[in-house]
Structures are given as C-alpha cells and as structure tokens.
Amino acid sequence: MRIGVIGGGAWGTALAQVAARGGQPVTLWARESEVVASINDAHENAVFLKGVALSDSIRATGRLDDLAGHDALLVVAPAQHVRSVLMATPVGATPLVLCAKGIEAGTRMLVGEVARAAAPGAPIAVLSGPTFAHEVAAGQPTAVTLACEDADLRTRLADRLASPAFRPYASGDVVGAEIGGAVKNVLAIACGVVEGAGLGLNARAALIARGFAEMTRFGLAKGARSETLAGLSGLGDLVLTCSSTNSRNFSLGVGLGQGRAAAELLADRRTVAEGAHTAPVLREAAAEAGVDMPVVAAVCDLLEGADVRAIVERLLARPLRAEV
C-alpha cells in the first residue's frame, strides 16, 4: 500500500516517518518550499521537526498532483484548510485517513463531513489519539485509534501503519474519534489557563474530569459511542494535551492564564493551536445540539479578552449539582 501524506508540519512529517518504516516509499506534500528542500536534501524537516533524522524513502513535493496514484492519503492539513486542499488534490476513490482535529468554521462540520463533501468518492478513516509528533517520529511507544466504517479497509490501514512502537486500535466509530480529537484541543487551552494562572493541580484534575463530561455529553448528542470517548482518541488524548507544554493548545492557555492577549500569543505561532479556531465553532455546535459546555464557553470568553479571574469566579459560582 503506497502512502501519501498531505501536510508537511510536525505531525504530517512524523506520520510520514511511521509510514516509511522498513524503507517503504512515502510521498509527503508540503506547502512550504523550504520544507520540501530540507526533507529531500537533508532528510530532515528543519522547519517543523528539527533534529529528527527522516527515512531516505520519504520524498517531499510541493505539487498536490504528485499524490495521484497512491493507495491511501493521510490528511494532516489544519482542519480549517482541509476542504480547500482536498478540492485541489486528485483524490478520486483513494481512501483518506483524516489526521486533523477540529470543526470547520462557518459550516460547523466535522473534518470527516468536510472530506465527504470535498471528495465524495473517497472512503473515510480517522486516525486520532495521544500523540506528540516528536515522540512518534523518534519511534517512542504510541497507541492511537484508527476508525473506519469499512472493516476490511481499517484492517489494511492498521496493518500498513503498525509497528512495534506504533499501535493502531481499530474502531468503527468515526464520529466518536473525531469529536474526541476536536474537543480535547479546547479543553487543553482551559487546562493551560489553570497552569498559567497558578490555580494548582487540584483545579487541573477537576477541569480534566468536568471537561471530559462535556466531551461525552456533546459526543453522545452527535451519535458517538461512549466507549470511544473513553478511549485513546478521547480521554487518552485529553490527558496528554492537558498536561504538557509540548501541546500547542496547552501552551496557548498558559499564556492566557498569565494575562497575555490571545492575538499576541497566536501571532507568534508558525504552527497552529487548533483549539483556538475550534472553540467558538464548538460553542455554536453545542448550543445547536442543546448541550451545556461551560468550560468551552469559558475558553471562548478568554480568547475574546475576558479577565481570567472573572471567568474562574463565574465557573466556581455555578449551582451545585449531581455529578452524573
């Protein structure tokens, strides 16, 4: 199975490294010409994944047409760009493995829904879970959810991507895998705020638990399975991104918790903190579904410039209620 990767950031490069293990050829499309040159000339993505030696069998390109004829494409473009990139790619009936996490602004569509609209002939799978790109690229042990409604396709994809250090766990719940990945980015910002504001580990643990309750309520309302949300692509990813400054979303939250403006923090980033784009869209989608998500609403207010202490006081003043 010949694999192509759409997206030359840290995560796309790490997945290309996974797919290239054993010397299997992989084509990686990157928007940035300097990324293409770095990978092809030095076997390193010096822009987004500096210091990681990449397989010689990874070939980078700046032409989406070069992805024609592959057996599967890993889509690692940021969620807000998936539609435009897929519409410019010769997808046809090539299976798409969606590795971006988020909800499209304006349409409130999950990435899978966007992909079906942009490439209606392509089978869809989702790869999601607790993954930091530099650890995956370095071959450190990682487990992910690989969700696809077609059991045969998900088996073939899992067999192709699996290695002793990279373990895909199969699922048929595409919606659940997508929702876990999208919501956790927003909750990671909230946990970063707790860290930046010095509110303590008790508060962070409580926020993770209550955030997971929000994720579950929203997921079930959208047709996800509770066991998927409690698995690698939901709770597993939530725990990872809510506890480390290696998470772009968590580090954004730390800055907000320290009183810095969202515009300032986001302007400094070459890579994308997807939760900042997802938060207002998720708030709209939750209201439309009739789901209460106070932590998500608080993150939106903070991104819009609200005072941290005032938001914390508002959350703590909510009426007492049963946990379940």
C-alpha positions in Angstrom: 0.0 0.0 0.0 1.6 3.2 -1.2 1.0 6.1 1.2 0.9 9.8 0.5 0.8 12.5 3.2 -0.9 15.9 2.8 0.8 18.3 5.2 4.4 19.0 6.0 4.1 20.2 9.6 5.5 18.2 12.6 2.6 15.8 12.7 2.5 15.1 9.0 6.2 14.5 8.9 6.0 12.2 11.9 3.3 10.2 10.2 5.4 10.0 7.0 8.2 8.6 9.2 5.7 6.0 10.5 4.6 5.0 7.0 8.2 4.9 5.8 9.5 2.4 8.3 11.1 -0.6 6.7 12.0 1.6 3.7 8.6 1.8 2.2 8.2 4.8 -0.2 6.1 7.7 1.0 5.3 11.0 -0.8 4.8 14.0 1.5 3.2 17.2 0.2 4.2 20.4 2.0 3.1 23.9 1.2 6.4 25.4 2.2 9.2 25.1 -0.4 11.8 25.2 2.4 10.3 22.1 4.0 10.4 20.3 0.6 14.0 21.2 0.1 15.0 20.3 3.7 13.4 16.8 3.5 14.7 16.0 0.1 18.2 17.4 0.5 19.0 16.7 4.2 16.4 14.1 5.2 15.2 16.4 8.0 12.2 18.8 8.4 14.4 21.6 9.8 11.4 23.9 9.9 8.9 21.9 12.0 10.7 18.8 13.3 14.3 19.9 13.7 16.8 17.2 14.8 14.9 14.1 13.7 16.6 12.1 11.0 14.0 11.1 8.4 13.9 7.9 6.3 15.5 8.2 2.9 12.4 6.7 1.4 10.3 9.9 2.2 10.1 12.1 -0.9 8.7 15.6 -0.4 6.9 17.6 -3.1 5.1 20.9 -3.5 2.7 19.6 -6.1 -0.6 18.0 -5.0 -0.8 16.3 -8.4 2.2 14.1 -7.3 -0.2 12.4 -4.9 -2.2 10.8 -7.7 -2.0 7.0 -7.9 -1.4 6.4 -4.2 -3.3 3.7 -2.3 -4.2 5.9 0.7 -3.7 9.5 1.7 -3.1 10.7 5.2 -4.7 14.2 5.5 -2.7 16.2 8.0 -3.6 19.8 6.9 -5.1 22.0 9.6 -8.8 21.5 9.9 -9.7 24.9 8.5 -7.8 24.1 5.3 -8.9 20.5 4.7 -11.6 21.4 2.3 -9.5 23.6 0.0 -6.6 21.2 0.0 -8.7 18.2 -0.9 -10.5 20.1 -3.6 -7.1 20.7 -5.2 -5.9 17.1 -4.8 -6.6 14.3 -7.3 -8.3 12.1 -4.7 -10.8 10.2 -6.8 -11.6 7.0 -4.9 -8.4 7.0 -2.9 -9.0 6.3 0.8 -8.5 9.3 3.1 -7.1 8.9 6.6 -8.0 12.1 8.4 -5.4 13.1 11.0 -6.5 16.8 11.5 -8.5 17.6 14.6 -11.2 20.3 14.6 -14.5 21.6 13.3 -14.8 23.8 10.2 -15.8 27.4 10.9 -19.0 28.6 9.3 -20.4 25.1 8.5 -19.8 23.5 11.9 -18.9 20.3 10.1 -16.5 17.7 11.4 -13.4 17.1 9.3 -15.0 13.8 8.1 -18.1 15.6 6.8 -15.9 18.2 5.1 -13.9 15.4 3.4 -17.0 13.7 2.2 -18.2 17.0 0.7 -14.8 17.8 -0.9 -14.0 14.2 -2.1 -17.3 12.4 -2.4 -15.8 9.2 -4.0 -13.2 8.6 -1.3 -13.6 6.2 1.7 -13.0 7.9 5.0 -11.0 6.8 8.0 -9.8 8.8 11.1 -6.5 8.4 13.0 -6.5 10.1 16.4 -5.1 9.6 19.8 -2.5 10.8 22.4 0.4 11.8 20.1 3.2 14.3 20.3 4.9 14.4 16.9 8.5 14.4 18.0 7.9 11.2 20.1 6.2 9.4 17.2 8.9 10.4 14.8 11.6 9.2 17.2 9.9 5.8 17.4 8.8 6.1 21.0 5.8 3.8 22.0 2.5 5.3 20.8 -1.1 3.9 20.6 -3.9 5.5 18.5 -7.5 4.9 17.4 -7.9 4.1 13.7 -11.6 4.5 13.0 -13.3 3.4 9.8 -16.8 2.0 9.0 -15.3 -0.4 6.4 -13.8 -3.2 8.5 -11.6 -4.5 5.7 -10.2 -1.1 4.9 -9.4 -0.3 8.5 -7.6 -3.7 8.9 -5.5 -3.0 5.8 -4.6 0.5 7.0 -3.8 -0.7 10.5 -1.5 -3.4 9.1 0.2 -0.9 6.9 0.9 1.6 9.6 1.5 -0.6 12.6 5.0 -1.3 14.0 6.1 -2.4 17.5 6.2 1.2 18.6 3.1 2.4 16.8 -0.1 0.5 17.7 -3.4 1.4 15.9 -6.5 0.1 17.7 -9.4 -0.4 15.4 -12.9 1.2 15.7 -15.9 1.6 13.6 -16.9 4.9 15.4 -15.6 7.6 13.1 -17.7 10.4 14.7 -16.5 9.5 18.2 -12.9 9.5 17.1 -13.3 12.9 15.5 -15.2 14.5 18.4 -12.6 13.4 21.0 -9.8 15.0 19.0 -11.7 18.2 18.3 -13.0 18.9 21.9 -9.8 18.0 23.7 -7.9 20.8 21.9 -10.3 23.4 23.5 -10.1 21.7 26.9 -6.3 21.7 26.7 -6.4 25.5 26.4 -8.5 25.6 29.6 -6.0 23.4 31.5 -3.2 25.7 30.3 -5.1 28.6 31.7 -5.2 26.9 35.1 -1.4 26.4 34.9 -0.7 29.9 33.8 -2.9 31.4 36.5 -1.3 29.3 39.2 -4.6 27.7 40.3 -3.0 24.3 41.2 -3.1 20.7 40.3 -6.4 20.0 42.1 -8.1 22.5 39.8 -6.5 21.0 36.7 -7.6 17.5 37.6 -11.1 18.7 38.3 -11.1 20.6 35.0 -10.0 17.5 33.1 -12.8 15.4 34.7 -15.5 18.0 34.1 -14.2 18.7 30.6 -14.4 15.0 29.8 -18.0 15.1 31.0 -18.6 18.0 28.4 -16.9 16.0 25.7 -19.1 13.0 26.5 -22.3 14.9 26.5 -21.5 16.5 23.2 -20.3 13.3 21.6 -23.4 11.3 22.6 -25.6 14.1 21.2 -23.8 13.8 17.9 -24.0 10.0 17.7 -20.6 9.0 19.2 -20.2 5.9 21.4 -19.3 6.4 25.0 -16.5 3.7 24.8 -14.8 5.6 22.0 -14.8 8.9 24.0 -13.3 7.0 27.0 -10.6 5.5 24.8 -7.4 6.7 23.1 -8.9 9.3 20.8 -11.0 10.9 23.7 -9.8 10.5 27.2 -6.3 9.4 26.2 -5.7 12.4 24.0 -7.3 14.7 26.6 -4.9 13.6 29.4 -1.9 14.1 27.2 -2.7 17.5 25.9 -3.9 18.8 29.2 -0.6 18.2 31.0 2.3 19.3 28.9 3.7 22.5 27.3 4.5 20.3 24.3 0.9 20.8 23.5 0.4 23.9 21.4 -3.1 24.4 22.9 -1.9 23.9 26.5 0.9 26.4 26.0 -1.6 28.9 24.5 -3.7 28.5 27.6 -0.7 29.1 29.8 -0.2 32.5 28.1 -3.8 33.4 28.6 -3.7 32.4 32.2 -0.7 34.8 32.7 -2.8 37.6 31.3 -1.4 37.8 27.8 -3.8 38.6 24.9 -4.8 35.8 22.5 -3.9 37.9 19.5 -0.4 38.3 20.7 0.0 34.6 21.5 -1.4 33.4 18.2 0.6 35.9 16.1 3.9 34.4 17.4 3.0 30.9 16.2 4.1 29.3 13.0 2.2 26.1 13.9 -1.5 26.1 14.6 -3.2 25.9 18.0 -6.3 24.3 16.6 -8.4 24.7 19.7 -8.4 28.5 19.2 -10.2 28.0 15.9 -12.4 25.2 17.2 -13.6 26.8 20.4 -16.2 29.3 19.0 -17.4 26.8 16.5 -17.8 24.2 19.2 -19.8 26.7 21.3 -22.2 27.2 18.4 -22.5 23.5 17.7 -23.1 22.8 21.4 -25.9 25.4 21.6 -27.4 24.0 18.4 -27.4 20.5 19.9 -28.7 21.7 23.3 -25.6 20.6 25.2 -24.3 22.6 28.2 -20.5 23.1 27.8 -19.5 25.8 30.4 -15.7 25.1 30.1 -15.8 25.5 26.3 -17.8 28.8 26.8 -15.2 30.0 29.3 -12.3 29.3 26.8 -14.2 31.3 24.1 -14.6 34.3 26.5 -10.9 34.2 27.4 -9.9 34.1 23.7 -12.1 37.1 23.3 -10.3 39.0 26.0 -12.2 38.3 29.2 -10.4 38.6 32.6 -9.1 35.2 33.9 -10.1 35.8 37.5 -13.7 36.8 36.5 -14.1 33.7 34.4 -12.8 31.4 37.1 -15.2 33.0 39.6 -18.1 32.5 37.2 -17.3 28.8 36.9 -16.9 28.4 40.6 -20.2 30.2 41.2 -22.2 27.7 39.1 -25.1 26.0 41.0 -24.1 22.8 42.8 -25.5 19.7 41.0 -25.2 15.9 40.9 -22.0 14.7 39.2 -23.9 12.3 36.8 
